[in-house]
Amino acid sequence: MAELTAVLASTHHPFYYKATTSPEDQRPPYAADWQRKVEAYRETLTAAEPDILVMVGADHFHQLWLDNYPQFLIGKQERYDATFYNEEREFGIPKYTLAGDIELSRYMHEELLGKDFDFAVSHELKIDHSIICPIITVRPEADLPIVPIYTNIFVPPLPSPRRFYQVGRAIREIIDSFPSDKKVAAIGTGHLSLELGGPRQFGEHGPDPLFDADAIEWLSTGNIDAILTNVTHESMAGAGNATHGFMDLLLMMGIAGPGVHADYVDHLDLFHTREMYMTWYPNKTRGQLDAAARAAATARASTGPIYATDPAWEKFRVNQEQA
Amino acid sequence: MSKYYVNKFLFTIDRDPEWVARYREDPRATVVRWEKEIGRWLNPVEQTSWLEFTHQEREALATHDYVWLFEHGAHFFLNLTLFIALFDEEYAAAKGPLAFQTEMVRKLGHWTGRDYPSVAM
C-alpha cells in the first residue's frame, strides 16, 4: 500500500513569490524573516521524500464559476496548467505546468464516491494560486505529480465544518489503501482569520488574532471537538469575511487524524494576515523528526502544538480587554 | 438585485486584460458593450432570455461604485480584485503601497462591527 509520509496545512499568501524574488532594494521589510520561515518549513516536506502530492485548495473564481459551482471537485488529468492572467497581474506569480498522477486521481475519485462523497470531476482544470503558492513555498522544483482537490469556501451556502473534516478522514483512508508502493504527501492551504474587500482588510494584523490563536491550538492538537463546538460559518464570518478558508486547514487536520499532535508548527504575523505552517508525520521516522527539529531551530518554530495560552498572544488579549 | 449578473460582470471583466483596460477608461460604454457581447451569452450560441441589470446596478458599474456593490452583496473577492486591477498602480504611484486598498477600508469603515451584506444568492 501507499505510505502517507506527511500532511502539511498552511496558509497561502500570493505575495510571497514577489516579496522574495524582487531585487533586494524593492523587497518589503518582512521578506527576509518570511523567507527564512518558509524555507525551513520546506525542509519538513523534503524529509518526507514524497513521490506524489495530494493538493487541497480552493479556486478563487479563476475557473469555477457561479453557473455551475461544485462543493468538492477532483482533477483527473495527466498535466495541469497553472496561474491565470489575473494572478500574474496582481501577484506576479509565474505560469507552471504540473504533472498529474492520473492513477491516484482515478482511485481517489472512485473511492470517494464509494464512501458517499459525491465529488465533481474536471478533465480541464487549470490550477490557481491556492495550489501554486504551496508549490512555490514547499516544492519550488514543481517536479512531482499532483492530485488536485478543490473545495467550496467561497460560494455560500458552504458545506459544514464537519463535512470538511469528514472529507479529510476519507482522503486519509483512501491514501492508506491506495495499492502502490509510492510515498504520498498531502498538502492543503487555506487561511486563518482573513478579510478581503471589506473594512478590516490590510490592517495592522489579521482581523481576529485571537481566533488565530485558538485555530492554531485546535489544529495542532487535533481537537476536532473544540472546532465543531466553536466554529460555524457565522463565527468564521465574524473573524473576517474570508475566514472560511480555515475549513481547508480543518480538512488537512482530518487527514492527520483526531487528537494527533502536529510535529511542526510555526506562525508569523505578516501585518494584514497571520501565516501558519504546520506538518504532521503520520508514520514518523527519526529522520523526519530530526528534520523538523532542525527546521524549528532555524525558524524558531515548535516541534509540537502551540497553545492559545502561549505568551505570544498576550498582547492581543490586552488589546481586546482595552477595547 | 441581479447579484449573479453583477458578479458575472466583475468575473468576466477581471479575467480579460482588454476588458479591464476598457472598463478603466470608459466604464459607462463598457457596461453597454459588455451586455451585448458577453453578459447575455451562456456559450457562443446560447443566450439568456431574462438576465439583466437593474437601473441601479448598471449605474453602480458605470461609475466604478464598489461601495454600492459591496453594500448590495456583490462577491467581496471579485469586488476587491477587479478594482485593484483598475486603481492599485495609480494609487500606489501617487500615495505608496496599498493606498487604494486602504482607501477602500475607509470608504467601507461604517460596516465595521456590523454584519456585512450577504454575498449569498
Interface residues (C-beta under 8 A of the other chain):
Chain A: H60 F61 H62 W65 L66 D67 F84 Y85 N86 R89 E90 F154 P156 P157 L196 G197 G198 P199 R200 Q201 F202 G203 A237 N241 A242
Chain B: Y4 N7 K8 F11 D14 R15 D16 P17 L42 F70 H75 F76 F77 L78 N79 L80 T81 I84 A85 D88 L98 Q101 T102 M104 V105 L108 G109 H110 W111 T112 D115 Y116 S118 V119 A120 M121
